[in-house]
Amino acid sequence: MTESNRVIILDTTLRDGEQTPGINLNLQEKLEIARQLEKLGVDFIEAGFPAVSEGDYKAVRAISSSVKCGVAALCRCVESDILRASDALKAANKPRLHLFVATSPIHMEYKLRKTSEEVLALVRESVALAKSLCEDVEFSCEDASRSEPAFLCEILEAAIDAGAATVNIADTVGYAMPEEFGALVKYLIENTPNIAKAVFGVHCHDDLGLAVANTLAAIQNGARHIEVTINGIGERAGNCALEEVIMGLSVRRDALGAYTHGVKTKRLYRTSARVAKITSLPVPVNKAIVGDNAFSHESGIHQHGMMQNPMTYEIMTPESVGKPESTMVLGKHSGRHAFDEKLRSMGYELLQEELDGAFARFKELADRRRHITDDEIEALVSHKVADVPFIYKLEAFQYQSASKMKAMASITLLHEGKLLSEAAMGAGPVDAAYSAVSRIVGGEWVLAAYDIKAVTEGEDALGEVTVRVKRGNRLYTGKGLSSDIIESSVRAFVNAVNRAMAEGNGNGLR
């Protein structure tokens, strides 16, 4: 183990985070998140699992050539997985092959159907192959918190001997308690003979709400590599939240020790907001560090204390995590330079063509409003970032609705140069419109979730609709933005259909 107190940060938002039910990111969205993570200062971005799908393979390739920080690709201890991941990482500045295998008795018996001796042999062979293809190899024990500690020592020793520079244990099902997880880390470091040749890491899940606590306990007991996600998104209850563990290390140096890392904490709030927007997973208002209420005070006693000294009820400042204080109000008289500066302060660095388009949309909205808020700018720009190819494009819509009668909607979509129109009836205008769209594109499209929120205020408020549409056994997220809520709803549904089409799920239906 290294004697350094620097903690290496591997962000797995784009791999484990994307496994959150309902999230389905396209390549453009993954690249946008990857660039934000690099600006945030993470050491490694786990960009995907190349063997699992063509989309993940392409994403790892694209991200590898787009960022300078480390890029990791996940693979099982399977030769084809390792070769596929290695190929996807060819353009990476700092490539890492991340291998894993289950080590708990229940996983080995029922999932792998292998003995402990067979798993040991598999690790030696697989890590050696990975090492021959990539200088930086990480090896992880899946479900380590329910594994036999002595067996974990054998596995880690074998992985290090075969060439792993980082060894990692995963609390895959969020089973561990902080005290016992810290003790396990300490035991493994003290009882793995060759551990000094590798960096020791952990990967914690939040099934019992203890992912951050377990990660901090691991660091206190010698771990110097942690795997995290923005906003703690991930399988089931999620992963260790990057922003929480980082601020835990920053605020409680007195209790934890003086650990260092490369994360720029003033970018935490904006990165959180961008990931929430792109994934359509809103941050709970009471979320630690980045929630809207994290620095809000309603109680009179609290407010009085804050006026006397903010530290009475705040253990960190909003500025320390980059929570913005609006100092520049934009309106119809604002110029391109002010708009560009505002975007940069919000974390956006657009290409000239993208800036031109965003500025045009801003001016169009500004003509109808006295001034534009940060939320409105965020909606205008990030909504464009979330676009997918226009396989079907909404050209026109009309609807009729009244009490005590069914609604009717007529929809016209542009597809391959042809205008396609259908009409349908439904329980309401949105239901009728979705039925008409489904008739045009063909096949079965099931609305699984519908969410609407006002992005702006006033009579001409922008409304953003987010839908999840089920096609077969997959869910696709769609977004629509307009001052007409029915139009927003139709655009969101068509956006979800286009996502499915772009992925090949639905092509050729018509």
N, C-alpha and C positions, 0 to 999 in steps of 0.2 A: 504493500500500500504506500501511496505517496504521503509525505509528511505535510504537504501543503494543505491549507484550509480553503482552497478554492473549490467551489462546488460547480461541477459541470452540468449544464442544463440541456437535456434532450426534450424537445417539444414534440409530442405525438398527436397534436390536434388534427393533423391531416391523415393520420392512420387510425389510431384508437378513437380519437374524437369523432371522426366521420362514421364510426360504427354506431353512433347514437341513432336509435330508431327514428326514421323520418328525415335524416340528413342525407342528401345526395348531391354532392358538389360537382360542378363541371370543371373542366381544365382551367378555364379563365379564373374561376373563383378560387381554385387551389393555388394558382400562381399569385393571386392577389394576397391571400393569407400568408403564403410563404415569404413574400417580400416584406410584409408587416412583421413577421417573426424575425427576419434578419435585421430589420431596423431596431426591433426590440432588444436584440443582443443575445439571442439564444445561441448555444454552441453547436447544436445539431437540430436539424429538422427531420423527423421521421416522415418521409414523404409518401409512403404507401407500402403495399404488399404486392409486388409485381406479379407474382404467380397466381394471384387470386382473380385477376381480371385484366383485360387489355387496357381498360381505363386507368387502372392503377399503374400499370407498366408505363403508359404514356405520361402519366403525371410525374412519376419519379424521373423519367428522362427529361421532361421539360423543366422541372424544378432544379434538377442537377445542373443544367446549363444557364439557370437564371439567377442563382445566388452564389455567394462566395463562402458562406458558412458551411459547416459540415452537413452532409445529406446522408441519411440512413435509409436502408430498404430492409423491410422485415422478410424473413423466410423461415420455413420449417427446416428441420434437419433432414432435408430431402434434396438429392442432387439436382433435380430439375428446378426446384425453387431457388437454390443457390446460384445456379447458372443464369437463370432468368433475372434475378436481382442484380447480379454482377454486370450483366449486359445493360440493364437500365441505368446503372450508376456511372457508365463510361465517361460522361462529360462532367462529372462532379469534381469540384475543386478539392474537397475533402470527403471522399466516399467512405461509407461504413456499411459492412454487411452485418445485419443483426439477426442472429440465429436463436431459435428458442425450441425447447422441448418440455413436456410436462414431466414433473418429478414426484408428484404425490402418489401414494399407493392407489387411491381411487382413480386417478387419471391414467396411470400406467396400466391398471387392470382393465378398466372399462373403455377407455378411449384409445390408448395406444395398443393394448393387448400385447405388452412386452414385459419381460422381466427386468429387474434393475440392472442385471448384467448386460442385457441387450441394449438398454438405454445408454449405459456407459460406453459401450462399443460404438453406438450410433453417434454420440457426442464427439468422441475422438476422431472418427472418420469424417464427420461433417465439418467440424471446425478446421481440421487440417485442409480439407478441400477449399473452404472459404478463404483460409489464410494464403493459399496458393494463388488466389484470384484477387485478393484485396489486402492491403497492409493492415487496415484497421478492422478488426473483427470484434463484435460484441456477442456475448452468449448470455441468454436468460433462462432461468428456471421458472417455468410456468407453475402456478399454484404452489409456490415455495413455502408459504405460511402453513400449508397442511402437509408438508413433506417431512421426512425423517432428517433431523439436523446432520447426523453422521453421514447419511447418504448424500446430502447436499454438499458436504465437504469433499466427498469423492468426486462428485460431478464437476464442481468448480475446479478442483485440482486437475482433472482430466482436460477440461476446456482450456485452462491456462497453459498446460503442457503442450496442447495442440496448436496454440497460437492466439488465443483470445486475449486482447489487451484490456477489455472491460468485461467484468462478470456482473450479472444483475439478478436479483431475486424479485419475483413478482408476488404481491398479495392479490392474486388474480380475482378472487371473489370477495375481497374486502373483509376477510375473516379475522384479521389480527387485531390485538389490542396494542396500544403504543408501548407499554412497558415490555410486553413479551416480544414485540417485533424488534425493538431496540436490543433486547437481550439476544435475539436470534442473530442479528447483524454482528454483534460483538462476538458471539460464539463462532460464527463462520470465519470472521477475520482472524481470530486467535487460533483456530484449529484447521485451517486450510494451509498446508505447508508452503505452497508457492504463491500465496496471496500478494506478497510484496511486488510481484511482477505485473499486477493488474490493478485497475481502478475498480473499486467496489460500488455497485449502484443498486437502486431500488425502484420499483414501479408499483404504486399503490392505487387501489380502487376504493370507492367511497360508499360501499353497500351499507356500512354502519355509520357513515358520516365521519370516519376517522382517517381518511386518506392523507390529509395535511398533517395531522398529529403523528401518524405513523411515519411519514416522510421526515418530519423534524426529529423524531426519536432516532431514526436511522442515521441521520447526519450527526447527531450527538454521539453516536456509537461507532462512527468511522466511515459511513458511506460518503462518497464524494462525487457521486453521479446520480442525478434524480430524473425521473421521467414524468412529465406533467402535460397538462393541456390548458389552453385558455378557457377561462370560465368553468373549468373542471368538467367539460363535456366528455362523453364517452359511453361505453357499454353500460347498460342498466342504470345505476345511480351515478355513474361517471368516474372520473379520475381525480388525482391530486390536482387542485387548481394552482396554476403557475403563480398568479398574482397573490394568492394567499400565502403560499410557502415563502415566496420571495420577501413579502413585507413582514412575515413572521421573523425571518432572518435579520431584516433591517431594523425592526422596531425593538426586538427582544435580544439584542446582542449581549445585554447584561446577563441573561439567563442561559442563552444558547452558546455564546462564544462569538468571536469575531471571524465569521466566514465571509468570503468574497465570492463574487459571481460577475458575469458580464451583462446582466440585464439592466437596461436603462429604465428605472422605475417610473420616470415621468412619462413614459410611453404606455404604461399599463392600462390606463382608463381608455385611451383611444383604441388600442389594440383590442381590448375587450369589446368595445362598442362595434368595431368593424367586424369582428368574428360573429358577434350576435346578429348583426344585420345580414351578413352573407349566409349564415346557416339557418336563419329564421328561427333561432332559439333565443327569445328575449332574456335578458339578465333580470332575475328577480330583484325587486326594489330593495329588499333587505339583504341582498348578497354582500358579503364582506368585501371590503376594499373598493369594488367597482359598482355596487348597486346605487341607484339614485338616492336612496335614503342613508347611505353610508356616512354622509357628513351633514345630515339634516337633523334639526332639533326642534321638537314641538313643545315639550314640557316647559312650563314657565321657569321652573327651577333650573333646568338645563340651559335655557336661553339666557337667564341671568348670569349663570356661571360662565357661559361662552363670552358674554360681553365683557366680563372682568378679565378673563384669561382663557383663550381657546383650549389650552391644555387641560382644563378642568374636565372636559367631556370628549376631547379628541386626542387619541394617542399618536396620531400622525396628521399631517396637514393635507388638504385636498391637492395642493400643488405638488406634493411629494409623489403622487401617483398620476399626475397629469390631468386631474379633473379640471376642465376648462372654466375660466371666468371670462364671460363675453365682454370684450373691450372694443370690438369693431362691429358696428351695425351696418349691414348692407341693404341697399334699396335700389330703386330704379335709376338713381343718379350715379351709382357706383360703377367704376371702370373695371376693365379686364385685369389691371395690375392688382387692384385691391381684392378682386375676386380670387386671383391666383394666390396671393399672400394668405388669404383666409383659408383656402384649401390646404396650403402647406402647413399652416398652424394646426389643422385638423388631421394631419397625417397623410394627405393625398399629394402625390407627385405625379401629375398626369402628363402624358405626351401632348404635343401641340394640338394634334387632331382631337384628342379626347377633351382637352381644355376648351377648344373652340365649341364643341358640342355641348359641354356642360355650361359654358357661359351663355350660349344661345338659350338653353332651357331656363337658366337663371333669369335672364332678361325678360323672357316670356312671362314667367311667374311674377317678376318684380313690377311689370306693367299693371298687375291687378292688385298689388299689395303695397302697403306703405313701407314696410321693411321686412327682411327675410331673416328667419332665425337659423341657428346652427342646425337644428333638427330638420328644417326644410332643405337646407343645402345638403345635408347628409343624405336625405331621401332622394334628391335629384341626382346626385353623383353616384351613390352606391347602388341605386336602382339600375343605372346604366351598366355598372360593373357586373351586375347579376344577369345581364341579358344572355340569351342563348340564340343560336341560329334561327332565323325566321323561316322555318319550314312551312308553317302556317302563320299568316299575318292578319290581324283583325282590320278589315276595311270599313265595315259599317255594321251598325246594330240598331234595332228598334224594338221597343217593348210596350205592352199595354198591361195595366194592372188595376184592379179595383176590388173593393170588398165584396165578399160573397160570390166571387167568380174566379175561375182559373186565370192565371196570367198567360200571356202569349209573348214570345220573343222571336224576332227574325234576325239571323246572323249571316253576314257575308265575310268569308275568309279568302285571302289570296294564297294560292298554292301552285307553284311551278308555272307562274304566269297566267293562271286561270282564276276567275272569280267563282267561288262556290257558295251557294246560298241554301239555307234550310230554315224552316220555322218549326216551332214546337210549343207545346203547352206545359205548364207546370204549376206546382203549388204556389210559386211566387215568381217574380221576374228573373231572379238568379237561377232558380231551378229550371225554368223554361229555357233560359239562355244556354245553360250547360247541356241540356238535352239537345238543343239545336246544334251546338258545337260537336257533340258526340255523333250526331247523324252525319255531319260533314266529314269527319275524320274516320268514322267507322270503328267498330269494335266496342268493347266495354270499358268505360272509364268511370270509376267509382269515387265520388267525393268522400274522402276520409276525414278531412278537417278543414274548417273555414275560420279565418280570423281577420278581423277588420280593426284598424286603428286610425285615428285622425292624426296626421303628421303635422298639420297646421291648424290655425284657428280662424274663425270667421265664417261668413256665409259661403265663401269660395274655397273652403278648406280642402287641402289635398288629403285624400283618403287612400291608405295602402291596404290592399287585401292580400293575404297570404293563404294559399290553399295547399292541401296535400291530396294528391289524386292517386288512387291505386290502379295500377295496370298489371294484371296477373298477380304475382306475389311481391311486386316492388312498389314502393311509394315514391312519388315525384313531387317536389315542392315547386310551386309557381307563385309569382308575385305580379301585382298590377298596381299602377299608381295613376290616379286621375282625380279631378274635382267632382266627377260623376261616379258615385259608388257602384252603379251597375256596370259602367265601363271598366272600372278597376277590377271588378269581379270577373268579367269576361276575359280581360287581359291576363289575369292571374291563371285562369283555367287554361287558356291557350298557351301560356308560358310553360305550364306543367306538361302539357301535351308535347310541346316542342322539345322539352328535356328528354322525354321518353323516346321521341323520334330520333333525336341526336344520338341517343345511346343504342339505337337499333331495336327498341322495344315498341313495336307498333308500325314500323315501316311497311309499306306495301298493303296497308289495310284497305286503301281506296284504289 
